[in-house]
């Protein structure tokens, strides 16, 4: 069975830091999320999908 590689540097993964090989690579990945290098795609919402700012008052 082949050992999986770190998703940052390609070295063998360490069980303690999986899927990374070290705390350093885990921190590099975290920094990429914080800096906006990674993003989760989302669908653009049209203005019609948002509720009105001032809904009509019910009497």
Contact map, one row per residue, 1 for C-alpha under 8 A:
11100000000000000000000000000000000000000000000000000000000
11110000000000000000000000000000000000000000000000000000000
11111000000110000000000000000000000000000000000000000000000
01111100000110000000000000000000000000000000000000000000000
00111110111110000011100000000000000000000000000000000000000
00011111111110000111100010000000000000000000000000000000000
00001111110000000011000000000000000000000000000000000000000
00000111110000000001000010011000000000000000000000000000000
00001111111000000000000010000000000000000000000000000000000
00001111111100000000000000000000000000000000000000000000000
00001100111110000000100000000000000000000000000000000000000
00111100011111000000100000000000000000000000000000000000000
00111100001111101111110000000000000000000000000000000000000
00000000000111111111110000000000000000000000000000000000000
00000000000011111110100000000000000000000000000000000000000
00000000000001111100000000000000000000000000000000000000000
00000000000011111111111001000000000000000000000000000000000
00000100000011111111100000000000000000000000000000000000000
00001110000011101111100000000000000000000000000000000000000
00001111000011001111111011000000000000000000000000000000000
00001100001111101111111011000000000000000000000000000000000
00000000000011001001111111000000000000000000000000000000000
00000000000000001001111111100000000000000000000000000000000
00000000000000000000011111110000000000000000000000000000000
00000101100000000001111111111000000000000000000000000000000
00000000000000001001111111111100000000000000000000000000000
00000000000000000000001111111110000000000000000000000000000
00000001000000000000000111111111000000000000000000000000000
00000001000000000000000011111111100000000000000000000000000
00000000000000000000000001111111110000000000000000000000000
00000000000000000000000000111111111000000000000000000000000
00000000000000000000000000011111111111000000000000000000000
00000000000000000000000000001111111111100000000000000000000
00000000000000000000000000000111111110000000000000000000000
00000000000000000000000000000011111111000000000000000000000
00000000000000000000000000000001111111100000000000000000000
00000000000000000000000000000001111111100000000000000000000
00000000000000000000000000000001101111110000000000000000000
00000000000000000000000000000000100111111000000000000000000
00000000000000000000000000000000000001111100000000000000000
00000000000000000000000000000000000000111110000000000000000
00000000000000000000000000000000000000011111000000000000000
00000000000000000000000000000000000000001111100000000000000
00000000000000000000000000000000000000000111110000000000000
00000000000000000000000000000000000000000011111010000000000
00000000000000000000000000000000000000000001111111000000000
00000000000000000000000000000000000000000000111111000000000
00000000000000000000000000000000000000000000011111100000000
00000000000000000000000000000000000000000000111111100000000
00000000000000000000000000000000000000000000011111110000000
00000000000000000000000000000000000000000000000111111010000
00000000000000000000000000000000000000000000000001111110000
00000000000000000000000000000000000000000000000000111110000
00000000000000000000000000000000000000000000000000011111000
00000000000000000000000000000000000000000000000000111111100
00000000000000000000000000000000000000000000000000000111110
00000000000000000000000000000000000000000000000000000011111
00000000000000000000000000000000000000000000000000000001111
00000000000000000000000000000000000000000000000000000000111
